[in-house]
Amino acid sequence: MKGTAPENSSKNLSTEAGKAQEVFRRVETKYVLTPSEFQNLLKAIAPFIKKDRYFKSTNCSVYYDTDARYLAIHSLEKPLYKEKIRIRSYNIPKSLSDPIFIEIKKKYNGIGNKRRITTTLRDFYEYEKTGELKTDNPQIKAELDHCFNFYNLKPALYVAYDRLSFAGKNDKNFRLTFDHNVRSREDNLRLELGDKGEKYFENGEIVMEVKVLNAYPLWFTKALSYLKIYPASFSKYGRIYEKRLKSLAPQPALKTVYQNLEEPISNQAINCLERKNYV
C-alpha cells in the first residue's frame, strides 16, 4: 500500500508491487544510549551505513491488553516466549482512511517474529465492533481473532517515538533504528488523536534496536566494543507500564490486587513485581 513503511526482513511474502510486507523474522537486540553515546556511535559506523528508505518517521502505536495488563506483566518476567498486540501507524493518521497496521509481535528465545495486516483506521474500528475485517491473509486474521477473543483485548497504552532508520551499505539484512523522545499516554487511545504523551526518559536517552538475520557485521561489533555499549532488555510497552506501576501508591496494596486477579497471572509474575519492590 502506498505511503506505508515496511521494514526489512528475511523474507518478503508479498509479490504484488507496492504491497506492504506482512511477516518478519529476525534477531532483535536493544540498547539504551546516552545522547553522547549515540553521537559517537554514529560517527564510528557512518562509513558502513546508509539512510533507510523511510529514514525519519514518528511511530505511533496503541497496545492492546487485558484489563489487568496481563501481557505487560508477563513481559516483565522475561519469559522464553511473549507476545504483544498493537495497531501502528507511521506518522499521525490524518483521516480514518489512512493506512495502519494491526500487528502481533512474538518473541521466542530471542528471535522476533512479527505478523501484520494492513488496513485502515475505519476498517480496524469496525473490526473492534464486529470482528469482521477484509484481508487477503486469512491466517493472520485468524491469529488476531484468537488473541482478541482469548485475552478479551482492549486498548491499554498509546506509545510514540521519533525514529531514525538505517541499513547496512553492503548488508541488506542489517537494520539499525534509533528511537528518540519515547512518550506515552493512557487516555485518548486512538492513533488519529496526535502524538502527545509523557516522556519516559529524563535525560534524552535513545533506544537503539539492531535487527539482523545472523551475526553482527565485524565493523559494528568493533564499534560497540570500543565504545563499551552493551545490550539492555527494553520493551517499550513493558517498561512504560513498569514505570507507571512503580509510581502507584500505596505500594503494599498491589500484591493483594494481583493475587485476586481473574486472569491467569502466574506466581512468577508476582515474584517479579516483588523483586522490583512494587509489592
N, C-alpha and C positions, 0 to 999 in steps of 0.2 A: 504494500500500500504506500503510495507516495506520501512523503512527509514524515514517515516513521524512521526510527533509528535502530536498525538491527545491530546485534553485536556479533563479534567473531566467534567461531566455534569449530569443533572438529568436523561437523557435518551440517550442511545446509540441506534440509529435506525439501525445500521448495524448488521447483523447476520453472515456475511462472515468473516472467520478468516483473520486477517491482514488488513482488510479494515478500512480506517480512518473514524472516526465519522464525520457526516455531519451537525447535528443540535444540538445546545446548548441553554439552557435556565437557567438563574441563576441571582441572585442579585450580582452585581459587585460594589465594593466600592474602591476608590483610595485614597492614602495618599502620600504626598511628604515628604520624610525623609532626615534629615541630615545624614552624614556618622556615627556620634556618635549615633544617634537615631537608625539607622539600626543595629549597633553592639549591643547596649543594648537590643533591642527587640529580636534579635536572641538568645541572652543568656537567656532571660527570658522565651522564649517559646520552647527552644531546647528539653526539655523532651517530648513535645507533638506533634512534627512534624517529618517528615522523608523526605528524598530527593525523589523527584518525579522520575518516570522512565526516563524522559528526563530532568535531573537536570540542565544541562548547555546547553545553545544554544544562538546563535545570531539570533534574529528575524529580518527579513528583509521584508519590505513592500513597495509597491508603491500604494499610494492613488489616486483614480480617482475622478475627479470633473469637473465642468463646467469651461469655460474659465474665468468666473468672480468669481470662487471659492464660488459658492452658498452654497454648503454643509458645507464648513468650516465656513462661516459667520453665517449660520443657527445654527451651533453647539455653536457658541459664545453667542447666545441668551439664552442658557439653556432652550430649549423648552421642552414641555412634551414628544414630540416624535422627534427622529432624527435618521438618518441613515448614514452609511459610506460604501463605496465600495472600496475594495482593493484586490491586489494579495499579497500573503505572502509565504515566504519560511523560513524554519528553517535551518539557516546557508546559506552561499552563494552557489547558484547552480553552479556546475562545468560544466554542459552542458545543452543544450536545452532539453535533455531527462529527466532531473531531475524533481522530483515531486514538484508541488506548489499547493497552494490553492487559488481559487477565492472566496472571501468572501463578504457577505452582513451582516453588523453588524447593528442591530437596537436596540434602547433603548426606552422604553415607561414607564414613571413613575418610573424610577429607575431599571426596570427589563430589563436585557440584553438578546437579542436573536441573535444568530449568525448562519447563514446558509452558507454552503460552498460546493464547488465541488472540488474534487481532479483531477488534470490534469497534464500536463507537460508544460514547458515554450513554447515549439514548438507549441503545440496544442492551448495554450492561444493566442499566437501571430497570429495564423491562425484565431482564433475566432474574434480577433480585426478587421481583414481584411474582413472576410466573414460572421460572425455571426454564423458559424457552429461550434459545439462542441460535441464530442462524450461523452455521460454521461448516467448513468443508473438512474439519478434523474431528470426527465423532469420538475418537479415542480420548483426546484431551478433554473434550466436552464431558465425557463420562467420568473422567477423573475429577473434574471440577464439581460435577454434580455430587459425587461421593463425598468430597471434602465439605462442601457447603451443607449437605444433609447430615453427615456423620457428626460434625462438630457443631452444627447449628450456628454457622458463622455470621458475625455481624461486624460492621466497620469499627475498628478499635483505635487506630492511631494514624494520623497524617504525618508523613516524613518527606522533607525536601532537602536537596543539596545542589550545589553548583559544581558540575563535573567537567574536568578536562580529560580528554581521551587520546591515548597514543597507541601506536602499533610499532612492532619491530620493522626496521627498514628491510631486513633480509629474512625475516621470520613472520609470515602472515598469521601464525598461530600464537604469537606473543602479543598480549594486550595489556596495557597499563592504564589505570584510571586514577585520578586524584579528585577526591570529593571535599569541597570547601563548604563552610557555613552550614553544617548539618543542623537542621532545625525541625521542630515538630509541634503538633497541637493535638488536643483530644476533643476539640469541638470543630464544627464546620468540616465534617469529614467527607468532603466532596472535592474532586480534583479541580473543578472549574472555579472554586472559591478563592483562588490565589495561593501564594506560597509562603505566606507569613507564618511564623512559629517561633517558639522559644529555642534559642541556640543551645546545643548540647555542650560544646567545648567553651571554656572560658578564656583560653589563650590562643585561639586561632589555629588549633591543630587541624591536620588534614588526614583523611583516611585514604591510604593508597591500597589499591587492590591489584594484584598480579594474577592474570588468567593465562594459563598455559595448558598444553596437552601433555607435555612430558617434563623434562628438566629445564631449569632456567638456562638462558644463554650465559656463557662464561663471563662476558663483559658485564652483565647485570649482577652476577654473583660477586665479582670482584668489587664493584661499586658499593654494594651493600656491606661487604666485609670491611672495606676501607673506611666507610662512614659509620660503622658499628650500628647499623639499622637492623632490627630484629623483628620477626613476626609477632603479631598481637591478635589474640582472639577478640574479634569485634563484630558483633551482629548489631546493625543499627537499631532494628526493632527491639531486640532483646536488651541492649544496653540502655536505650532510652527508657524502656519500661522499668528496668532495674533502678535507674536514677530517680524516676518518679516514685517508685515504690519506697525507696530509701527515704524520700522526703516526707512520707506519710507519718502521721502521729495520731495516737500514741503507738509506738512500735510493738509493745508486748501483745496488743490485741490482734495482731496479724496472724499469729500462729493458730489461734482459735478459728479464725476465718478460713485459713487454708485446710485445717483438719475437718471442717464441716462442709467443704465443697461437694456439690453433687457430681462434678466432673471428676474423671479419674486422675487426679493429681497424685503422683507417687510419693512414697515416703522419702525417696531420694530428692525430690523437688523441695520438700520441707527442710530436709537436711542441708540442701544447697543454700536455702534462704537463711538458715541458722548460721552457717559458716560465714555468710556475708553480713551477719549481725542485723538482719532485717526482722528476725523474730526472736 
